[in-house]
Amino acid sequence: MGPCEGLQDHNDYLEEINQSKEALKGNLSVVRNYFKERMQTAAEQLAFEEAQKFKNKLDLLEKFQSKSLIVSNKITNTDVFTLVSDESSAFVNYMRVDGGIINISDTLEIKRKLDETDEEILQLLMISLRSKYESSNKEILTNKQVSLYDETLSITQPAIGDKKKLVDLSVKNALFFKKERFNQKLQSQTKENRVLLQMKEDLKLTQTPMRIECFDNSNIQGTHPVASMVCFINGKAAKKEYRHFNIKTVVGPDDFGSMREIVYRRYKRVIDEGLPLANLIIIDGGKGQLSAAVSSLKELGIYGKVPIIGIAKKLEELYYPEDSIPIHLAKKSESLKIIQQLRDEAHRFAITFHRAKRSKTQTKSALDDIDGIGEKTRSLLLSELKSVEKIKRASITELSNLIGQKKALLVKDHFTSIDTNKKGA
């Protein structure tokens, strides 16, 4: 009601907070007694409107309680723990019963990491869940033989009666949760397999493309040529399998030669190290790049063992070796979307590597050409001023404070002479 505005007594406000906590914990009898006392007190004081307000709250509490499952009026203050399991996971259901009503129910999946027994897992979860839900109940019902080393606790496996029905209900909860998790995993796997199976059909492959490798190269006017290979396994990016390549045998802007080199190097290493071959190779480029890649596969003796296609950027045409007519997949095709994702990822990976290499080379050459400036001085300048451009703009005073006046003059004279030569040219 707003105790900070004087609309409610501070102690009264705190008491309502406590009652809210009890309700959330499932201790409804505590809250019910509180409302009854307040209603009776208000009625005795002839504050009938106030009494009616608490009567309404009692009615709401009864409606709330009616939504809970009533199991038995004879079972009070009891915890129920059951476990069902398979080879990889255990599913534990916890229910707390207060006044014959299930106020709390929670189910967890636990992945097996060691050779734990069901009993050991259940023992750990009993301690954890009782702590989580602040349970102090002294009776525990379960479907496994478990001990918690606490003489004040009564842990039993009921064989008949309402308590056995309660344990059976808990087991059903755990089994239902297990089935739901299995269906979720199955749906996820089914979607992945469906897309890959569709891709196999669309591209006329003999094997499902579980492992796909895609190649792209990058250079600007032939400078700093690099390339990349990205890998998708089961339709998802496997970033640990990504590879960068520095082009070693090609001079100038020769995309075909670069593609020939990187495909040869990649699969030469795969063969030498006995690694698994891809189920599909994708080349980012048209017929020229595809032919270059095919020549490398032929040289290695694996052409025909691995299907290979090229994708041209403009019209999203797919090319097959020795076939001049491309195929077109529907723009909304899931197979095309996977191929586009691979192509875009390979391009991004190559461009990122190219930019990093070019930036590093430019920075090194700009500072390495200054006579009398060593590696430590270069590192200090870059560390403090962050870029070559900021070093150029720095004043003699700023440079002197970092590296001394003599070296500052060398740096300033170097960049001044470069600017002078550019203007003269």
ABEGO torsion letter per residue (X at the ends): XGAAAGABBAAAAAAAAAAAAAAAAGBAAAAAAAAAAAAAAAAAAGBAAAAAAAAAAAAAAAAAAAABBBABAABBGBBBBBBBBBAABBBBBBBBBBGGBBABBBBBBBBBABABBAAAAAAAAAAAAAAAAGBABABBBBABBBBAGBAABBBBBBABEAAAAAAAAAAAAAAAAAAAAAAAAAAAAAAAAAAAAAAAAAAGBABBBABBBBBBBBBBGGBGBBBBBBBBBGGBBBAAABBBBBBAABBEBBAAAAAAAAAAAAAAAAAAAGBBBBABBBBBEBAAAAAAAAAAAAAAGABGABBBBBBBAAAGBBBBBGBABBBBBBAABAAAAAAAAAAAAAAAAAAAAAAAAAAAAAAAAAAAABBGBBAAAAAAAAAAAGBAAAAAABBAAAAAAAAEAAAAAAAAAAAAAAAAAAAAX
